[in-house]
Amino acid sequence: MKLRWKLLLTVITILVAPFLLVIVMHFKFKHDLETYKKSLIARGEKLAVTDWIPHKTTNDSSGRLFLESVRPFADSRRDHHPSAMRMVASGRAQAGWKHDELYDGDSKKRTNIWLLIENEFESNRGETEQLREATDNGKLIFPLAYQQGFRLSLLHLSKIKQGATWLSTATLYELHRGNKVEAAENLKALLRLVGNYRDEPLLISQLVRIACLQIAFSTTWDVLQYPDWSEAELKDFQESWAAIDLSGLENVFGMERAMGIQTYVEARRAGQSPLQMISGGNASLSEDWDEFSTKIFTEPAAAFKMLMNRPNQKVWSYLLSYREELAWLKMWQTEIDATRSMEKERRIDAPLTRLRTNLKEMGPLESELYGAEVMTRTITKLASAKIARQLAGTASALFRFKLEHGKFPSALAELAPKILPALPTDPIDGKPLRYRLNSEGNFLLYSIGENGIDDNGDPRPENPTASPDQKWNRPRHPLFGRDWVWPLPATEEQILEWEKHESKKVE
C-alpha cells in the first residue's frame, strides 16, 4: 500500500475512532440501564408513575373542602402571633399562653400580643370551626396530576401549613382566655390534619406534613402545661397522637424514582437536561455539542473529560443520560431498601448507618450528582417526626398518671398496660424511651437522637457553632440536640435572661 493511502487511512481512523467509541459507549450504557431495570421488575419493583398514584376513595372532595376552609385565613397577618413552645434555654421552653405579655422581636420588649390578635381570632370563630370540621372528613385527598412528573402543581402545600399554623395559634389564644374546651378542639383538629394528610407520595408533601407535625408537637407541649385537663381530655390527646401513621416512606421514594425515570425519557426525547425539563426551560444544547466536536480534534482528552462530566451537553441525550439514569435508579433503590429495613427492624439507626455506607460505596456520581445525603436527611426528618409522636403521646400519658396518682411515675413501666398498651419505644434504636424524675418534681423524657448515643438527656447542639457566647448555642427546637427531649418549663429567670440576650441582638 502506498504511503499516501496509509496516511489517509490513519487520518480517517483518528477522526472516526472517537465517534465509534461514543457509539459503543452508547449501546453499553443503554444495555446496562435496561438490564438493571429488568432486574428490578423481576424483583417486583414498580417503576411507573401510575403504579404509585394513590387509589381514589369515596371522599375525594375532602381536599377541596379543606382548601375552601383555609381561604378565609389567606390574608392573616402573623406579625404578632405567639409561638408555641418557644425555646429560651437548652431543653427549656416558654408556654406563651401563660403570659399576658410576650417578648416581641420587633419592639425588643414585652407586648400584650393578645390584644393585637383578639379581633382577628374573635371575628373568625365561625371560620375556625369550619376549618376544624374540614379536618374531620377522613383522608385528605388532593387531585394532583401525577403524570406531569416533577412539574406538577403543588399550590395546596402552603395552604396545609397555613391551616396548621392557624389552628396552633388559635389553641394558644383560647388557652390564654381560659377556654380549654375550644383549645382542645383546635389541638385535636390540628392532629387530625397531620393524621389525615398522609397518602400523598411526594417527598415535598411529606416534608410539609412533617413540618405540620412539628407545629403540633410544639402546640401539644404548650397545651400540657395547662393545669386543668380532665382524664378524658388527656386521653383524647394521647390517642390522637397514637392515631398518626408515619409509615409509607417507601411509597414516597418509589414515586420519586418513577418520576425520575419519566423525566429522563422526556429529556432524551426533547434533547434537554433533566433540570431543563423540570424547570420548563427550552435552551438549545447545540453550543455544547459544537464545543465537543471542535475539541475532539484538537484536545481529545479534554473533550472526553467534558463529555463525561457535563450532563448539559446535547450528546448527553445520546450517551450520558443512560449512565445517569442508572445511577439514579441505584441510588433510589438503596434508599427504598433502607426504608424497608427500618419498618422491618423497627429502628432507624442501624439501617441508616448501612444506607450511608452503601451510598459512599456507590461512587461519586450518585452522591454528587443527586445529593444522596439530602435523602438521608429526609429519613432523619422522618425520625424526628416519629420521635415527636412518641414523646407527645407518652407525655400525655404521664400527665394522665399524675392526675390519678398526684405525681409522675418513677418509671415508664408504670404506665403499661393501664394507660399505655405497651412500653413506648425510641424509634432510633427500638429500645424504651429514656425517662427519669428530676428534683423539680417534673420529668425528663427523651430519645437518644440522631447520633444514636445516650447523652443522658443532654439537649445541647451536637456541633455548636463557634461563638464567644456558647451559652446561646442551643437548638431552636428540642429535636435537634445531642438527645431529643421533651422540654422542661423555663423559669421566669431563664425567660428574662433570654429576653435580655435577644434585645441586644442586631437584626
Summary of the structure (lengths in Angstrom):
residues: 507
radius of gyration: 27.9
end to end distance: 82.2
largest distance: 107.3
contacts: 1582
relative contact order: 0.10
helix: 62%
strand: 6%
